[in-house]
Amino acid sequence: MRPHLGQIVLVTQGKETGNYAVIVGIPGPKTVLLADGAKRKSDAPKRKNLAHIQLLPHRDEVLTAELEQKGQVQNALLRGCLNRFKRSFVQSNDEAKRGSDLSGER
């Protein structure tokens, strides 16, 4: 899978392991620029190697359009996008994992 502007990723290496972020720039074939709007602002994104992140199949169309038109996005928009993603995608995955535990314990 190729990275796209506005795509949500999971950081798998480094200090921010386990955090979600949005691709706000693609400076080279093996690196992307990530921001989350809270710790990592859009005006100072983190350069990350593609080998150190997991690309997720979720892409926010509003963010993508804003990034393509203006080249930058508001931090509040990034935070809102990630919060919506976490509420819908992450919670549904957690519920599916809990439901698949057939250990028999309560």
N, C-alpha and C positions, 0 to 999 in steps of 0.2 A: 504494500500500500504506500502511495506517495503522500507526503504531507501537503496540506492545503491551508490557506489563510482561514482563520476562524475555527479550525479544527481543535477539539478538546483532546488533551493528552494526559497520560498518567506518568509522572516522573518516577523512574525506577532506579536511578543512581544519583548519589550526591546528598547534600544536606536536606534537600527538599523531597526526598524519597517518600512516596505515598501520597503526595499532593497532586491535585489536578491543576492544569494551566491551559491557556489558549495560545495557539500559534499566531503571533502578530507580525511575523516576518520570516522570510526564507532567504538568508544571505548566500547560501551555497548549497551544493548537492548533498552534503552530509550534515549540515547544521540548520537549526531553526532558532528563532527568537521567541521566548515564552514570557507571558505575563499573566498574573492572576488578579490584578487590580487592587490587591490588599498589600501583601508583603512585597510583591514584585510589580511595580507600576509600569504602565504602558510606555512611559517616556524613558524608562531605564530597564528594558527587557533583559532576560537572562539568555545568553547564547548557550545552546545545548546540542550535543551530538545526538544524531538520530538513534544511535545504539543505546543511549541512556534514557530513552523515553519509550512509552508504548502508545502508538497511535490508536485512538478509539474511533469507532465508526460514526461518531456524532459531530456534526458541523453546524454551527449557528449561522443561519442565513443573514440575520441582521448584522452581526459582527462582520461577516465576510463582505457584505456590501459596503459597510462603513470603512473597512480596511482597504478595499480596492479603490474606493472613491477618494478618501482623505489620507490614507497611509497611516493613520493612527486612530485610536478609539479611546473613548472615555473610560476611566477606571471603574466608574459606577456601572457601566454597561457590561464590563468584564465580570464584575462581581455578581451582577444579576444573572448573567448567563450561566456562570458556574454554579450558583445556588439552585437555579431551575434544574440544571443537569443532575446535581447531587440529589435533589428531592425525587426526581423521576427515575433516572437510570440506576443510581447507586442503591437506593432503597429497594427497588424491585429485584436487583441482583442479590442483596442481602437476604430478602425474604425467600428467594428461590433457594439459596444455600441452606437456610434454616430448615426449609421444608424437605430438603433432600437428605437431611441427617436421619438415618434410620438406625441409630444405635440402640433405641429402645429406652433410653433414659429420659426422665422428665425433669 
